[in-house]
Amino acid sequence: MAEPRSPLGKAFVAGDHGNHAAGIGVTLRERKNLSIIQITAWADSIPAVLTAIGSATGLVLQNKPGLGRVAGEKSVFGFAPGRYFVVSATPDLETRLRSAISAELGTMVDLTHGRTVIRIGGPRSEWVISKLFAIDFSEHAFPVAYGRATLHHDIHTNIQRIDDETFDLYVFRTFARSFWLTLGHAAEEVGYRVE
């Protein structure tokens, strides 16, 4: 199966941009070849769904809002009560999850072709995304692996912190190019690299 064409198109320009004379503040890249599955658990089945996600992915998740796990190219995070994003670089993710989670436990939607994942990393990543979202991105308020659902104007975004300086931003493919350009503008003052 061919890799889907990036929605970023000509807006994706590799190299250094903005005010990078004093160094690069952030790096931007599009994460590709991911499976993205959204799971919604029925209210009384949340513990069973979390156990099933753990058995299918090896990522054990506690039943606490926003809590998540990251291991290499796979991750899981809650972004609303009973709602979870499960992400992996393996094409059989949906099959493994469907074998572990029955319709009696909740619903599952494959968002792989409906979302674009933009990774922002670097020492000024918190600063740059704080310009776009009214969220405290400091590590005590938004710890590693934590996830949130939010908006930048009308662009819905799911965000997960990957490590101290890195965040994954999940946006609808139809808004990806516009959001990418907005993110670039927000990063201009600190200098950014597109990889």
N, C-alpha and C positions, 0 to 999 in steps of 0.2 A: 504494500500500500504506500503510495506517495505521501510525502510529508505535505501537510496543507500549506498553502502560500501564506506568508506573513501578512497580516493586515497593516503593518507599519509602512509597507511600500517604500516610496522614495523618501519618506520622513526619516528612515533609518540611515544615518550617515556615520560610518565608523570613524573613530579618531577623537582628538581632543577638541573641546569646544568651550566657549565662554572665557571667563577670566582665569586662565590656568597658569599665569605667569608665576604665581606663588605655589603652584602644585595643583594636583587634582583632588577636589573635595569629595566627589562621588563618581562611581562607575555605574553605567546603565547598560543592561542587556536584556534581550528577550529570551526567556527560557522556552525551549522547544522540546518536542517529542515527549510530552507529559500526558498522562491520563489524569483527568480531574473528575471526581465523582462527588456529587452532593448527596448526603444521606439525611433524611428527616425521620427521626424516631417518634413513634407514638409515645405519649406522655408516660404510660406505665411500662414502656419497654426500653427506656434509655439505658439502664444498666446492661441489659442483654445485648443491645446494639453496640455499646462500647466494648463489651467482651468479644463480640463477633468481629468488630473492626480490628481489635488487637490480634485475634487469631488469624485473620486474613492478611495482616500487614506486618505484624511484629511490633506495632506501635501501640502501647498500652496508654489509654487516655482516661483520666479521672473525670467524674461528673461535676465539673466546675466551669462556670461561664468563661469562655475565651481560652481555656487551657488547651495546650496542644503538645505535639511531639515532632521532632525533626531528627532524621537519621539519613545523612547523605542526600540522595535525590528524592527521598520520600518524606512525606509529612502528613499530619492530620491536625485539624484544629476545629474547635467549636466556635461558631460566630453568632449563635442565637440559641435559646433553649431548645435542646433536642435536635439541633441542626449542625452538620459537620461537613467540612471539606476534607476529602481524602485524595492525596496527590502522590503519584509515583511515575517513574520513568519506564515502567513495565506496561506493555499493551494488554496484559491479561488482568489488570486490576479490577475491572468491572466484573469479570467472570468470577474471580476469587471472592469478591464482596457479595455477589448474588448467591453464591453457594453457601455463604455464612449468614446472610440476613434474609429471612423470609418476609413475605408481604404482611404477615401477622405482626412483625416487629416495626415496620416502617416502609418508607419509599426511598427509591434511589433514582437519580437522574445523572446521565453522563453529560458533563459540560465540556468535555475535551475540545470540541470544535466550536464552542460558544464563548470561550474565555481566552484572553491573552494574558500571559504571566510576565510581568516586568520586574526584574530584580534590580534594586538599587542598593549599593553598598559603598562603604567608605566612611571616613571620619566625620563627614558633614551630612550623612544620610538623614539623621533625625531632624536636623535643621531644615533641610530641603523639603521633606514631606510634611513637616509642621506648617509650612507655608500653605499647603493645600488642604489639610484636614484639621479640624478643631479637636485634636486628640493630644493627650500628653504621651509622647513617644519615649520619654525617659525610661531607662531599664527598670526602675522600681515600679512604674505604673504600667509598663508594657514589656514584660519579661520575655526572654528567649522562648520561642515556640508559641507564644500567645497569639491569638487571632481576634480580629474585629471585622465587622461589616459597617461601612460608613458611606458617605457621599462626598464627592467634590462637585459642587453645583448639582447637576442632574446625572452625574456619572457615578453609578454604584461601584464600589470597590471593596473587595475582601482583602485584608492585609494580614500577613503573618510575619512576625519577627523571626529570622533564621539564626542570627547570632548577634553579637554585640553591635555590629555596624551594618547589618544586612536585613533588608525587608523584601518580601515578595508581595507584589500588588497584582491582584486578579481583577481584570476589567472586562466588560463585554467586548467582543471582537469588533463590533460596529463602532465603538468609541475609542478603540485602542490607538489609532493614529492621532486623534485629537488629544487624547490624554498624554501620549508620548511627547508631543510637541509642548504641551503645558508643563510637563515634568522637566523637559529640557530648559524651558524659560526659567523655571524656578531654580534650576541648578547653575545657571549662567554665572552668577556672582561668585560662586565657590570653585568654578571650573569643573567640567565633567568629561568623562571618557566614555565613548560608546564602543562596546565590544561586540 
